[in-house]
Amino acid sequence: MSFNTIEINKQRQDLSGRESVWLFGYGSLIFKADFPYLERRPASIRGWARRFWQGSHDHRGTPESPGRVLTLVESPGTVCAGMAYRVAPAVFDHLDVREKNGYLRFSTPMAFSDGGHEEGLVYIATEDNAAFLGPASEAAIARQIATSRGESGPNRDYLFNLADALRHLGVEDQHIFTLEKLINI
Ligand code: SIN
């Protein structure tokens, strides 16, 4: 997949002059923090739901056989719990490469689990990106996750690591836990 969002993301927010920036992670950014951070706090955003609707041609699949990874879809009233990281602006150079397969940075209000609010950036793969796969039954999504693998390893590890991290945070997410059960049958 030649499409990538690195250059677009650089133009989206001007982070120059900022001492630090909050990042909200809801998928692999919860369980794989391969970047330096100044602070990490459980947090949530409102109005969005996690869905395995984004294709992965790099980390968890290949161009011929894409895996499925998470994006956020609009869902009024839904609270999406995840992890917030306070990072130096330069960390976005790394994150933009990691999230290059269709994700764009958006600004969002975040609520910390232990109180307080901040504005943060979140990577979302919207439905107009070239790698977007969209909805499918949970059985079909589970089958695709069970059989895909990419540079970062088996697609199923993405799901299992996330499910473990959510349990650890005390977060209930029906989509994630149903897929985990379907793959374990
Ligand atoms: C995220 O984790 O916040 C973005 C999607 C991903 O990298 O899995």
Backbone and ligand atoms as CSV (ligand in chain L), in Angstrom:
chain,resi,resn,atom,element,x,y,z
A,1,MET,N,N,0.860,-1.198,0.000
A,1,MET,CA,C,0.000,0.000,0.000
A,1,MET,C,C,0.893,1.244,0.000
A,2,SER,N,N,0.823,2.024,-1.058
A,2,SER,CA,C,1.731,3.166,-1.157
A,2,SER,C,C,1.212,4.364,-0.349
A,3,PHE,N,N,-0.116,4.401,-0.112
A,3,PHE,CA,C,-0.712,5.502,0.623
A,3,PHE,C,C,-0.091,5.598,2.008
A,4,ASN,N,N,0.376,6.758,2.410
A,4,ASN,CA,C,0.734,6.903,3.827
A,4,ASN,C,C,0.528,8.335,4.295
A,5,THR,N,N,0.317,8.470,5.599
A,5,THR,CA,C,-0.176,9.729,6.158
A,5,THR,C,C,0.917,10.569,6.830
A,6,ILE,N,N,2.191,10.164,6.674
A,6,ILE,CA,C,3.261,10.852,7.415
A,6,ILE,C,C,3.278,12.359,7.119
A,7,GLU,N,N,3.313,12.705,5.828
A,7,GLU,CA,C,3.431,14.125,5.463
A,7,GLU,C,C,2.171,14.908,5.842
A,8,ILE,N,N,1.022,14.277,5.679
A,8,ILE,CA,C,-0.242,14.959,6.020
A,8,ILE,C,C,-0.253,15.279,7.513
A,9,ASN,N,N,0.144,14.312,8.334
A,9,ASN,CA,C,0.080,14.521,9.785
A,9,ASN,C,C,0.994,15.650,10.242
A,10,LYS,N,N,2.170,15.763,9.609
A,10,LYS,CA,C,3.103,16.848,9.984
A,10,LYS,C,C,2.449,18.221,9.852
A,11,GLN,N,N,1.529,18.345,8.860
A,11,GLN,CA,C,0.888,19.643,8.609
A,11,GLN,C,C,-0.326,19.874,9.499
A,12,ARG,N,N,-0.811,18.847,10.170
A,12,ARG,CA,C,-2.130,18.957,10.815
A,12,ARG,C,C,-2.140,19.800,12.081
A,13,GLN,N,N,-1.114,19.679,12.904
A,13,GLN,CA,C,-1.051,20.533,14.098
A,13,GLN,C,C,0.345,21.119,14.198
A,14,ASP,N,N,0.414,22.356,14.607
A,14,ASP,CA,C,1.719,22.978,14.808
A,14,ASP,C,C,2.129,22.743,16.261
A,15,LEU,N,N,3.085,21.834,16.460
A,15,LEU,CA,C,3.494,21.493,17.825
A,15,LEU,C,C,4.759,22.244,18.233
A,16,SER,N,N,5.254,23.114,17.335
A,16,SER,CA,C,6.511,23.799,17.645
A,16,SER,C,C,6.291,24.750,18.819
A,17,GLY,N,N,7.277,24.819,19.684
A,17,GLY,CA,C,7.174,25.706,20.836
A,17,GLY,C,C,6.451,25.067,22.010
A,18,ARG,N,N,5.869,23.885,21.800
A,18,ARG,CA,C,5.180,23.205,22.917
A,18,ARG,C,C,6.210,22.437,23.731
A,19,GLU,N,N,6.103,22.488,25.038
A,19,GLU,CA,C,7.025,21.735,25.898
A,19,GLU,C,C,6.642,20.260,25.887
A,20,SER,N,N,5.337,19.984,25.917
A,20,SER,CA,C,4.855,18.607,25.854
A,20,SER,C,C,3.442,18.599,25.281
A,21,VAL,N,N,3.021,17.412,24.839
A,21,VAL,CA,C,1.716,17.242,24.191
A,21,VAL,C,C,1.121,15.945,24.736
A,22,TRP,N,N,-0.184,15.935,25.003
A,22,TRP,CA,C,-0.836,14.692,25.423
A,22,TRP,C,C,-1.242,13.873,24.200
A,23,LEU,N,N,-1.033,12.579,24.293
A,23,LEU,CA,C,-1.441,11.618,23.266
A,23,LEU,C,C,-2.444,10.680,23.910
A,24,PHE,N,N,-3.566,10.383,23.228
A,24,PHE,CA,C,-4.504,9.386,23.736
A,24,PHE,C,C,-4.364,8.116,22.909
A,25,GLY,N,N,-4.106,6.992,23.579
A,25,GLY,CA,C,-3.993,5.697,22.898
A,25,GLY,C,C,-5.144,4.790,23.271
A,26,TYR,N,N,-5.718,4.109,22.265
A,26,TYR,CA,C,-6.865,3.217,22.519
A,26,TYR,C,C,-6.621,1.804,21.990
A,27,GLY,N,N,-5.526,1.611,21.240
A,27,GLY,CA,C,-5.247,0.298,20.650
A,27,GLY,C,C,-3.859,-0.158,21.045
A,28,SER,N,N,-3.004,-0.382,20.039
A,28,SER,CA,C,-1.651,-0.851,20.368
A,28,SER,C,C,-0.882,0.181,21.197
A,29,LEU,N,N,-1.309,1.449,21.103
A,29,LEU,CA,C,-0.610,2.468,21.904
A,29,LEU,C,C,-0.851,2.269,23.404
A,30,ILE,N,N,-1.844,1.451,23.767
A,30,ILE,CA,C,-2.019,1.138,25.192
A,30,ILE,C,C,-0.965,0.135,25.648
A,31,PHE,N,N,-0.769,-0.925,24.836
A,31,PHE,CA,C,0.083,-2.017,25.338
A,31,PHE,C,C,1.505,-1.986,24.785
A,32,LYS,N,N,1.769,-1.159,23.799
A,32,LYS,CA,C,3.123,-1.097,23.246
A,32,LYS,C,C,3.596,0.355,23.182
A,33,ALA,N,N,4.186,0.815,24.274
A,33,ALA,CA,C,4.686,2.186,24.335
A,33,ALA,C,C,6.173,2.154,23.967
A,34,ASP,N,N,6.453,2.164,22.662
A,34,ASP,CA,C,7.842,2.086,22.184
A,34,ASP,C,C,8.416,3.490,21.947
A,35,PHE,N,N,8.088,4.402,22.865
A,35,PHE,CA,C,8.517,5.799,22.747
A,35,PHE,C,C,8.688,6.344,24.160
A,36,PRO,N,N,9.538,7.349,24.320
A,36,PRO,CA,C,9.694,7.923,25.665
A,36,PRO,C,C,8.500,8.797,26.027
A,37,TYR,N,N,8.075,8.709,27.270
A,37,TYR,CA,C,6.991,9.596,27.712
A,37,TYR,C,C,7.340,10.195,29.077
A,38,LEU,N,N,6.757,11.351,29.338
A,38,LEU,CA,C,7.037,12.086,30.568
A,38,LEU,C,C,6.087,11.674,31.684
A,39,GLU,N,N,4.921,11.173,31.276
A,39,GLU,CA,C,3.870,10.845,32.231
A,39,GLU,C,C,2.876,9.945,31.508
A,40,ARG,N,N,2.248,9.034,32.246
A,40,ARG,CA,C,1.240,8.157,31.631
A,40,ARG,C,C,0.071,8.031,32.595
A,41,ARG,N,N,-1.159,8.279,32.092
A,41,ARG,CA,C,-2.333,8.247,32.980
A,41,ARG,C,C,-3.527,7.625,32.252
A,42,PRO,N,N,-4.219,6.650,32.884
A,42,PRO,CA,C,-5.452,6.127,32.288
A,42,PRO,C,C,-6.432,7.283,32.036
A,43,ALA,N,N,-7.090,7.227,30.901
A,43,ALA,CA,C,-7.983,8.328,30.523
A,43,ALA,C,C,-9.052,7.788,29.583
A,44,SER,N,N,-10.032,8.622,29.267
A,44,SER,CA,C,-11.056,8.201,28.309
A,44,SER,C,C,-11.498,9.387,27.467
A,45,ILE,N,N,-12.085,9.033,26.323
A,45,ILE,CA,C,-12.687,10.055,25.473
A,45,ILE,C,C,-14.134,9.643,25.228
A,46,ARG,N,N,-14.986,10.608,24.977
A,46,ARG,CA,C,-16.426,10.338,24.872
A,46,ARG,C,C,-16.889,10.492,23.422
A,47,GLY,N,N,-17.789,9.570,23.002
A,47,GLY,CA,C,-18.380,9.706,21.669
A,47,GLY,C,C,-17.731,8.832,20.615
A,48,TRP,N,N,-16.840,7.942,21.062
A,48,TRP,CA,C,-16.115,7.085,20.113
A,48,TRP,C,C,-16.087,5.645,20.611
A,49,ALA,N,N,-16.114,4.697,19.663
A,49,ALA,CA,C,-16.014,3.273,20.004
A,49,ALA,C,C,-14.876,2.641,19.207
A,50,ARG,N,N,-14.152,1.723,19.860
A,50,ARG,CA,C,-13.088,0.951,19.195
A,50,ARG,C,C,-13.707,-0.064,18.245
A,51,ARG,N,N,-13.189,-0.154,17.017
A,51,ARG,CA,C,-13.638,-1.197,16.089
A,51,ARG,C,C,-12.445,-1.707,15.273
A,52,PHE,N,N,-12.416,-3.009,15.026
A,52,PHE,CA,C,-11.366,-3.597,14.179
A,52,PHE,C,C,-11.745,-3.422,12.711
A,53,TRP,N,N,-11.826,-2.199,12.274
A,53,TRP,CA,C,-12.293,-1.894,10.926
A,53,TRP,C,C,-11.173,-1.371,10.016
A,54,GLN,N,N,-9.967,-1.248,10.543
A,54,GLN,CA,C,-8.875,-0.699,9.736
A,54,GLN,C,C,-7.978,-1.847,9.252
A,55,GLY,N,N,-7.614,-1.809,7.967
A,55,GLY,CA,C,-6.712,-2.831,7.434
A,55,GLY,C,C,-5.275,-2.528,7.838
A,56,SER,N,N,-4.504,-3.583,8.076
A,56,SER,CA,C,-3.081,-3.398,8.367
A,56,SER,C,C,-2.272,-4.117,7.305
A,57,HIS,N,N,-1.559,-3.319,6.501
A,57,HIS,CA,C,-0.719,-3.884,5.435
A,57,HIS,C,C,0.723,-3.957,5.855
A,58,ASP,N,N,1.006,-3.458,7.063
A,58,ASP,CA,C,2.397,-3.427,7.523
A,58,ASP,C,C,2.543,-4.195,8.838
A,59,HIS,N,N,2.011,-3.677,9.928
A,59,HIS,CA,C,2.280,-4.275,11.241
A,59,HIS,C,C,1.674,-5.662,11.432
A,60,ARG,N,N,0.426,-5.853,11.036
A,60,ARG,CA,C,-0.279,-7.102,11.388
A,60,ARG,C,C,-0.863,-7.814,10.175
A,61,GLY,N,N,-0.311,-7.514,8.990
A,61,GLY,CA,C,-0.760,-8.161,7.769
A,61,GLY,C,C,0.196,-7.786,6.661
A,62,THR,N,N,-0.178,-8.100,5.442
A,62,THR,CA,C,0.655,-7.774,4.274
A,62,THR,C,C,-0.262,-7.130,3.234
A,63,PRO,N,N,0.307,-6.510,2.184
A,63,PRO,CA,C,-0.559,-5.920,1.159
A,63,PRO,C,C,-1.480,-6.966,0.528
A,64,GLU,N,N,-0.992,-8.192,0.382
A,64,GLU,CA,C,-1.809,-9.258,-0.230
A,64,GLU,C,C,-2.853,-9.784,0.745
A,65,SER,N,N,-2.511,-9.759,2.015
A,65,SER,CA,C,-3.381,-10.371,3.009
A,65,SER,C,C,-3.423,-9.483,4.268
A,66,PRO,N,N,-4.168,-8.360,4.168
A,66,PRO,CA,C,-4.177,-7.404,5.283
A,66,PRO,C,C,-4.768,-7.990,6.559
A,67,GLY,N,N,-4.206,-7.569,7.681
A,67,GLY,CA,C,-4.808,-7.899,8.962
A,67,GLY,C,C,-5.840,-6.841,9.315
A,68,ARG,N,N,-6.405,-6.975,10.507
A,68,ARG,CA,C,-7.366,-5.967,10.986
A,68,ARG,C,C,-6.877,-5.396,12.300
A,69,VAL,N,N,-6.838,-4.057,12.368
A,69,VAL,CA,C,-6.428,-3.360,13.585
A,69,VAL,C,C,-7.499,-2.333,13.929
A,70,LEU,N,N,-7.311,-1.674,15.059
A,70,LEU,CA,C,-8.376,-0.808,15.551
A,70,LEU,C,C,-8.361,0.584,14.955
A,71,THR,N,N,-9.559,1.101,14.805
A,71,THR,CA,C,-9.732,2.535,14.638
A,71,THR,C,C,-10.891,2.933,15.552
A,72,LEU,N,N,-11.218,4.212,15.563
A,72,LEU,CA,C,-12.369,4.672,16.336
A,72,LEU,C,C,-13.475,5.080,15.383
A,73,VAL,N,N,-14.710,4.715,15.737
A,73,VAL,CA,C,-15.859,5.171,14.951
A,73,VAL,C,C,-16.761,5.991,15.869
A,74,GLU,N,N,-17.424,6.965,15.266
A,74,GLU,CA,C,-18.278,7.844,16.069
A,74,GLU,C,C,-19.425,7.056,16.679
A,75,SER,N,N,-19.668,7.260,17.958
A,75,SER,CA,C,-20.683,6.500,18.686
A,75,SER,C,C,-21.158,7.361,19.859
A,76,PRO,N,N,-22.198,8.198,19.583
A,76,PRO,CA,C,-22.630,9.151,20.602
A,76,PRO,C,C,-22.905,8.459,21.940
A,77,GLY,N,N,-22.373,8.999,23.000
A,77,GLY,CA,C,-22.632,8.463,24.341
A,77,GLY,C,C,-21.635,7.409,24.787
A,78,THR,N,N,-20.928,6.785,23.836
A,78,THR,CA,C,-19.969,5.741,24.222
A,78,THR,C,C,-18.702,6.371,24.805
A,79,VAL,N,N,-18.201,5.750,25.874
A,79,VAL,CA,C,-16.944,6.205,26.465
A,79,VAL,C,C,-15.867,5.194,26.075
A,80,CYS,N,N,-14.804,5.673,25.468
A,80,CYS,CA,C,-13.688,4.801,25.078
A,80,CYS,C,C,-12.542,5.051,26.057
A,81,ALA,N,N,-12.252,4.030,26.854
A,81,ALA,CA,C,-11.178,4.163,27.847
A,81,ALA,C,C,-9.858,3.696,27.246
A,82,GLY,N,N,-8.803,4.388,27.602
A,82,GLY,CA,C,-7.485,4.036,27.076
A,82,GLY,C,C,-6.388,4.599,27.954
A,83,MET,N,N,-5.271,4.945,27.332
A,83,MET,CA,C,-4.122,5.446,28.090
A,83,MET,C,C,-3.649,6.764,27.479
A,84,ALA,N,N,-3.425,7.741,28.350
A,84,ALA,CA,C,-2.899,9.025,27.877
A,84,ALA,C,C,-1.420,9.122,28.252
A,85,TYR,N,N,-0.638,9.643,27.333
A,85,TYR,CA,C,0.807,9.820,27.541
A,85,TYR,C,C,1.138,11.282,27.294
A,86,ARG,N,N,1.945,11.846,28.174
A,86,ARG,CA,C,2.453,13.201,27.917
A,86,ARG,C,C,3.844,13.050,27.322
A,87,VAL,N,N,4.006,13.535,26.097
A,87,VAL,CA,C,5.261,13.301,25.373
A,87,VAL,C,C,5.850,14.612,24.853
A,88,ALA,N,N,7.141,14.567,24.559
A,88,ALA,CA,C,7.786,15.702,23.889
A,88,ALA,C,C,7.276,15.741,22.448
A,89,PRO,N,N,7.135,16.939,21.855
A,89,PRO,CA,C,6.596,17.029,20.491
A,89,PRO,C,C,7.363,16.171,19.488
A,90,ALA,N,N,8.670,15.998,19.682
A,90,ALA,CA,C,9.493,15.228,18.726
A,90,ALA,C,C,9.055,13.762,18.646
A,91,VAL,N,N,8.378,13.276,19.678
A,91,VAL,CA,C,7.915,11.878,19.679
A,91,VAL,C,C,6.923,11.627,18.528
A,92,PHE,N,N,6.250,12.693,18.073
A,92,PHE,CA,C,5.298,12.518,16.974
A,92,PHE,C,C,5.993,12.151,15.657
A,93,ASP,N,N,7.287,12.447,15.531
A,93,ASP,CA,C,8.007,12.002,14.325
A,93,ASP,C,C,7.986,10.479,14.267
A,94,HIS,N,N,8.215,9.855,15.405
A,94,HIS,CA,C,8.169,8.388,15.486
A,94,HIS,C,C,6.737,7.863,15.339
A,95,LEU,N,N,5.808,8.502,16.038
A,95,LEU,CA,C,4.416,8.022,16.016
A,95,LEU,C,C,3.807,8.135,14.620
A,96,ASP,N,N,4.147,9.215,13.901
A,96,ASP,CA,C,3.590,9.389,12.551
A,96,ASP,C,C,4.048,8.266,11.624
A,97,VAL,N,N,5.267,7.751,11.827
A,97,VAL,CA,C,5.750,6.622,11.010
A,97,VAL,C,C,5.014,5.356,11.433
A,98,ARG,N,N,4.936,5.138,12.728
A,98,ARG,CA,C,4.253,3.937,13.243
A,98,ARG,C,C,2.788,3.874,12.778
A,99,GLU,N,N,2.120,5.011,12.754
A,99,GLU,CA,C,0.681,5.053,12.448
A,99,GLU,C,C,0.418,5.472,10.992
A,100,LYS,N,N,1.390,5.249,10.128
A,100,LYS,CA,C,1.320,5.819,8.767
A,100,LYS,C,C,0.292,5.166,7.849
A,101,ASN,N,N,-0.166,3.980,8.196
A,101,ASN,CA,C,-1.066,3.256,7.285
A,101,ASN,C,C,-2.528,3.709,7.438
A,102,GLY,N,N,-2.732,5.022,7.220
A,102,GLY,CA,C,-4.102,5.530,7.160
A,102,GLY,C,C,-4.582,6.354,8.333
A,103,TYR,N,N,-3.769,6.481,9.385
A,103,TYR,CA,C,-4.229,7.205,10.576
A,103,TYR,C,C,-3.906,8.696,10.481
A,104,LEU,N,N,-4.863,9.529,10.887
A,104,LEU,CA,C,-4.657,10.977,10.962
A,104,LEU,C,C,-4.770,11.411,12.412
A,105,ARG,N,N,-3.986,12.432,12.752
A,105,ARG,CA,C,-4.061,12.972,14.120
A,105,ARG,C,C,-5.250,13.919,14.258
A,106,PHE,N,N,-6.034,13.709,15.315
A,106,PHE,CA,C,-7.140,14.615,15.647
A,106,PHE,C,C,-6.953,15.108,17.075
A,107,SER,N,N,-7.475,16.284,17.337
A,107,SER,CA,C,-7.431,16.824,18.681
A,107,SER,C,C,-8.715,16.432,19.417
A,108,THR,N,N,-8.585,16.020,20.676
A,108,THR,CA,C,-9.763,15.573,21.431
A,108,THR,C,C,-9.665,15.955,22.904
A,109,PRO,N,N,-10.801,16.270,23.525
A,109,PRO,CA,C,-10.789,16.412,24.982
A,109,PRO,C,C,-10.659,15.026,25.622
A,110,MET,N,N,-9.851,14.901,26.668
A,110,MET,CA,C,-9.667,13.625,27.368
A,110,MET,C,C,-10.001,13.849,28.839
A,111,ALA,N,N,-10.606,12.827,29.455
A,111,ALA,CA,C,-10.870,12.875,30.905
A,111,ALA,C,C,-9.959,11.854,31.572
A,112,PHE,N,N,-9.183,12.272,32.544
A,112,PHE,CA,C,-8.324,11.329,33.269
A,112,PHE,C,C,-9.168,10.540,34.265
A,113,SER,N,N,-8.810,9.252,34.426
A,113,SER,CA,C,-9.597,8.391,35.328
A,113,SER,C,C,-9.528,8.885,36.764
A,114,ASP,N,N,-8.436,9.535,37.140
A,114,ASP,CA,C,-8.323,10.026,38.516
A,114,ASP,C,C,-8.691,11.511,38.627
A,115,GLY,N,N,-9.387,12.011,37.606
A,115,GLY,CA,C,-9.898,13.382,37.668
A,115,GLY,C,C,-9.102,14.352,36.810
A,116,GLY,N,N,-9.789,15.339,36.309
A,116,GLY,CA,C,-9.142,16.370,35.493
A,116,GLY,C,C,-9.301,16.109,34.012
A,117,HIS,N,N,-9.086,17.146,33.230
A,117,HIS,CA,C,-9.245,17.091,31.779
A,117,HIS,C,C,-8.050,17.728,31.101
A,118,GLU,N,N,-7.756,17.280,29.904
A,118,GLU,CA,C,-6.749,17.936,29.066
A,118,GLU,C,C,-7.164,17.721,27.615
A,119,GLU,N,N,-6.598,18.492,26.713
A,119,GLU,CA,C,-6.768,18.277,25.284
A,119,GLU,C,C,-5.620,17.362,24.830
A,120,GLY,N,N,-5.914,16.373,24.008
A,120,GLY,CA,C,-4.856,15.475,23.540
A,120,GLY,C,C,-4.982,15.210,22.054
A,121,LEU,N,N,-3.993,14.522,21.504
A,121,LEU,CA,C,-4.056,14.102,20.106
A,121,LEU,C,C,-4.326,12.608,20.064
A,122,VAL,N,N,-5.141,12.188,19.097
A,122,VAL,CA,C,-5.481,10.774,18.945
A,122,VAL,C,C,-5.369,10.431,17.462
A,123,TYR,N,N,-4.844,9.232,17.154
A,123,TYR,CA,C,-4.737,8.788,15.758
A,123,TYR,C,C,-5.999,8.011,15.396
A,124,ILE,N,N,-6.704,8.492,14.379
A,124,ILE,CA,C,-7.931,7.821,13.914
A,124,ILE,C,C,-7.806,7.552,12.416
A,125,ALA,N,N,-8.183,6.328,12.017
A,125,ALA,CA,C,-8.212,5.973,10.592
A,125,ALA,C,C,-9.655,6.134,10.129
A,126,THR,N,N,-9.929,7.193,9.394
A,126,THR,CA,C,-11.312,7.475,8.987
A,126,THR,C,C,-11.670,6.629,7.760
A,127,GLU,N,N,-12.967,6.553,7.483
A,127,GLU,CA,C,-13.419,5.588,6.473
A,127,GLU,C,C,-12.982,5.937,5.048
A,128,ASP,N,N,-12.463,7.149,4.838
A,128,ASP,CA,C,-12.023,7.510,3.482
A,128,ASP,C,C,-10.553,7.157,3.239
A,129,ASN,N,N,-9.886,6.476,4.191
A,129,ASN,CA,C,-8.476,6.136,3.940
A,129,ASN,C,C,-8.387,4.840,3.143
A,130,ALA,N,N,-7.290,4.713,2.363
A,130,ALA,CA,C,-7.173,3.612,1.403
A,130,ALA,C,C,-7.102,2.240,2.063
A,131,ALA,N,N,-6.709,2.187,3.324
A,131,ALA,CA,C,-6.576,0.893,4.000
A,131,ALA,C,C,-7.822,0.513,4.810
A,132,PHE,N,N,-8.864,1.361,4.744
A,132,PHE,CA,C,-10.059,1.099,5.564
A,132,PHE,C,C,-10.797,-0.135,5.062
A,133,LEU,N,N,-11.157,-1.040,5.969
A,133,LEU,CA,C,-11.901,-2.249,5.579
A,133,LEU,C,C,-13.372,-2.142,5.953
A,134,GLY,N,N,-13.668,-1.447,7.045
A,134,GLY,CA,C,-15.057,-1.252,7.431
A,134,GLY,C,C,-15.635,-2.421,8.193
A,135,PRO,N,N,-16.965,-2.354,8.415
A,135,PRO,CA,C,-17.606,-3.353,9.253
A,135,PRO,C,C,-17.657,-4.731,8.629
A,136,ALA,N,N,-17.729,-5.739,9.471
A,136,ALA,CA,C,-17.963,-7.130,9.078
A,136,ALA,C,C,-18.500,-7.783,10.337
A,137,SER,N,N,-19.023,-8.997,10.207
A,137,SER,CA,C,-19.518,-9.669,11.412
A,137,SER,C,C,-18.331,-9.953,12.330
A,138,GLU,N,N,-18.621,-10.084,13.629
A,138,GLU,CA,C,-17.511,-10.363,14.551
A,138,GLU,C,C,-16.888,-11.726,14.233
A,139,ALA,N,N,-17.672,-12.665,13.732
A,139,ALA,CA,C,-17.110,-13.976,13.358
A,139,ALA,C,C,-16.110,-13.812,12.208
A,140,ALA,N,N,-16.472,-12.997,11.220
A,140,ALA,CA,C,-15.576,-12.793,10.065
A,140,ALA,C,C,-14.320,-12.025,10.489
A,141,ILE,N,N,-14.492,-11.036,11.351
A,141,ILE,CA,C,-13.333,-10.275,11.835
A,141,ILE,C,C,-12.397,-11.211,12.611
A,142,ALA,N,N,-12.975,-12.060,13.452
A,142,ALA,CA,C,-12.158,-12.998,14.241
A,142,ALA,C,C,-11.374,-13.930,13.320
A,143,ARG,N,N,-12.017,-14.419,12.254
A,143,ARG,CA,C,-11.316,-15.316,11.316
A,143,ARG,C,C,-10.141,-14.609,10.667
A,144,GLN,N,N,-10.353,-13.343,10.267
A,144,GLN,CA,C,-9.281,-12.593,9.604
A,144,GLN,C,C,-8.125,-12.336,10.568
A,145,ILE,N,N,-8.459,-11.990,11.809
A,145,ILE,CA,C,-7.409,-11.746,12.812
A,145,ILE,C,C,-6.646,-13.039,13.099
A,146,ALA,N,N,-7.371,-14.161,13.145
A,146,ALA,CA,C,-6.741,-15.446,13.492
A,146,ALA,C,C,-5.718,-15.884,12.445
A,147,THR,N,N,-5.900,-15.429,11.195
A,147,THR,CA,C,-5.058,-15.962,10.118
A,147,THR,C,C,-4.036,-14.954,9.580
A,148,SER,N,N,-4.011,-13.726,10.111
A,148,SER,CA,C,-3.115,-12.699,9.553
A,148,SER,C,C,-1.858,-12.532,10.400
A,149,ARG,N,N,-0.824,-12.059,9.718
A,149,ARG,CA,C,0.449,-11.806,10.407
A,149,ARG,C,C,1.207,-10.757,9.596
A,150,GLY,N,N,2.001,-9.896,10.292
A,150,GLY,CA,C,2.782,-8.870,9.601
A,150,GLY,C,C,4.101,-8.626,10.302
A,151,GLU,N,N,4.743,-7.493,9.953
A,151,GLU,CA,C,6.085,-7.182,10.495
A,151,GLU,C,C,6.130,-7.157,12.025
A,152,SER,N,N,5.030,-6.779,12.661
A,152,SER,CA,C,5.019,-6.693,14.128
A,152,SER,C,C,4.563,-7.995,14.782
A,153,GLY,N,N,4.240,-9.009,13.957
A,153,GLY,CA,C,3.860,-10.304,14.521
A,153,GLY,C,C,2.444,-10.702,14.165
A,154,PRO,N,N,1.960,-11.789,14.794
A,154,PRO,CA,C,0.612,-12.280,14.498
A,154,PRO,C,C,-0.446,-11.243,14.859
A,155,ASN,N,N,-1.472,-11.142,14.013
A,155,ASN,CA,C,-2.584,-10.226,14.263
A,155,ASN,C,C,-3.269,-10.563,15.585
A,156,ARG,N,N,-3.349,-11.862,15.915
A,156,ARG,CA,C,-4.049,-12.252,17.143
A,156,ARG,C,C,-3.373,-11.673,18.387
A,157,ASP,N,N,-2.026,-11.478,18.330
A,157,ASP,CA,C,-1.331,-10.922,19.497
A,157,ASP,C,C,-1.772,-9.482,19.776
A,158,TYR,N,N,-2.074,-8.747,18.703
A,158,TYR,CA,C,-2.596,-7.372,18.872
A,158,TYR,C,C,-3.877,-7.434,19.707
A,159,LEU,N,N,-4.773,-8.348,19.321
A,159,LEU,CA,C,-6.049,-8.476,20.034
A,159,LEU,C,C,-5.840,-8.965,21.464
A,160,PHE,N,N,-5.040,-10.010,21.640
A,160,PHE,CA,C,-4.853,-10.593,22.975
A,160,PHE,C,C,-4.136,-9.600,23.908
A,161,ASN,N,N,-3.115,-8.930,23.403
A,161,ASN,CA,C,-2.401,-7.960,24.248
A,161,ASN,C,C,-3.315,-6.812,24.660
A,162,LEU,N,N,-4.164,-6.394,23.720
A,162,LEU,CA,C,-5.086,-5.312,24.056
A,162,LEU,C,C,-6.104,-5.776,25.090
A,163,ALA,N,N,-6.678,-6.971,24.889
A,163,ALA,CA,C,-7.682,-7.489,25.835
A,163,ALA,C,C,-7.064,-7.584,27.233
A,164,ASP,N,N,-5.836,-8.084,27.332
A,164,ASP,CA,C,-5.164,-8.167,28.641
A,164,ASP,C,C,-4.986,-6.779,29.249
A,165,ALA,N,N,-4.547,-5.832,28.428
A,165,ALA,CA,C,-4.306,-4.467,28.934
A,165,ALA,C,C,-5.618,-3.842,29.416
A,166,LEU,N,N,-6.721,-4.093,28.701
A,166,LEU,CA,C,-8.012,-3.524,29.117
A,166,LEU,C,C,-8.473,-4.152,30.432
A,167,ARG,N,N,-8.284,-5.474,30.557
A,167,ARG,CA,C,-8.649,-6.124,31.837
A,167,ARG,C,C,-7.853,-5.509,32.981
A,168,HIS,N,N,-6.558,-5.303,32.724
A,168,HIS,CA,C,-5.676,-4.722,33.725
A,168,HIS,C,C,-6.174,-3.323,34.148
A,169,LEU,N,N,-6.712,-2.597,33.180
A,169,LEU,CA,C,-7.220,-1.242,33.472
A,169,LEU,C,C,-8.638,-1.278,34.047
A,170,GLY,N,N,-9.244,-2.486,34.073
A,170,GLY,CA,C,-10.620,-2.599,34.564
A,170,GLY,C,C,-11.640,-2.072,33.573
A,171,VAL,N,N,-11.313,-2.170,32.275
A,171,VAL,CA,C,-12.188,-1.626,31.233
A,171,VAL,C,C,-12.964,-2.764,30.570
A,172,GLU,N,N,-14.262,-2.572,30.427
A,172,GLU,CA,C,-15.154,-3.521,29.770
A,172,GLU,C,C,-15.304,-3.064,28.314
A,173,ASP,N,N,-15.053,-3.939,27.346
A,173,ASP,CA,C,-15.264,-3.573,25.938
A,173,ASP,C,C,-15.789,-4.798,25.212
A,174,GLN,N,N,-17.094,-4.779,24.949
A,174,GLN,CA,C,-17.780,-5.952,24.404
A,174,GLN,C,C,-17.183,-6.415,23.066
A,175,HIS,N,N,-16.880,-5.475,22.159
A,175,HIS,CA,C,-16.323,-5.825,20.836
A,175,HIS,C,C,-15.012,-6.601,20.996
A,176,ILE,N,N,-14.161,-6.106,21.860
A,176,ILE,CA,C,-12.839,-6.722,22.053
A,176,ILE,C,C,-12.961,-8.089,22.724
A,177,PHE,N,N,-13.762,-8.173,23.778
A,177,PHE,CA,C,-13.839,-9.443,24.519
A,177,PHE,C,C,-14.614,-10.505,23.737
A,178,THR,N,N,-15.567,-10.089,22.903
A,178,THR,CA,C,-16.251,-11.065,22.043
A,178,THR,C,C,-15.272,-11.634,21.022
A,179,LEU,N,N,-14.483,-10.791,20.401
A,179,LEU,CA,C,-13.508,-11.275,19.409
A,179,LEU,C,C,-12.498,-12.213,20.064
A,180,GLU,N,N,-12.073,-11.871,21.267
A,180,GLU,CA,C,-11.111,-12.719,21.971
A,180,GLU,C,C,-11.708,-14.111,22.195
A,181,LYS,N,N,-12.982,-14.146,22.611
A,181,LYS,CA,C,-13.654,-15.445,22.859
A,181,LYS,C,C,-13.778,-16.220,21.551
A,182,LEU,N,N,-14.157,-15.544,20.472
A,182,LEU,CA,C,-14.350,-16.232,19.188
A,182,LEU,C,C,-13.045,-16.871,18.708
A,183,ILE,N,N,-11.936,-16.202,18.934
A,183,ILE,CA,C,-10.654,-16.756,18.473
A,183,ILE,C,C,-10.210,-17.910,19.361
A,184,ASN,N,N,-10.605,-17.863,20.615
A,184,ASN,CA,C,-10.189,-18.912,21.556
A,184,ASN,C,C,-11.068,-20.163,21.490
A,185,ILE,N,N,-12.148,-20.119,20.708
A,185,ILE,CA,C,-13.043,-21.297,20.639
A,185,ILE,C,C,-12.332,-22.440,19.924
L,1,SIN,C1,C,-3.915,3.656,19.059
L,1,SIN,O1,O,-3.481,2.655,19.613
L,1,SIN,O2,O,-4.311,4.640,19.747
L,1,SIN,C2,C,-3.958,3.803,17.573
L,1,SIN,C3,C,-4.159,2.537,16.838
L,1,SIN,C4,C,-3.053,1.559,16.987
L,1,SIN,O3,O,-1.876,1.916,16.772
L,1,SIN,O4,O,-3.311,0.385,17.329
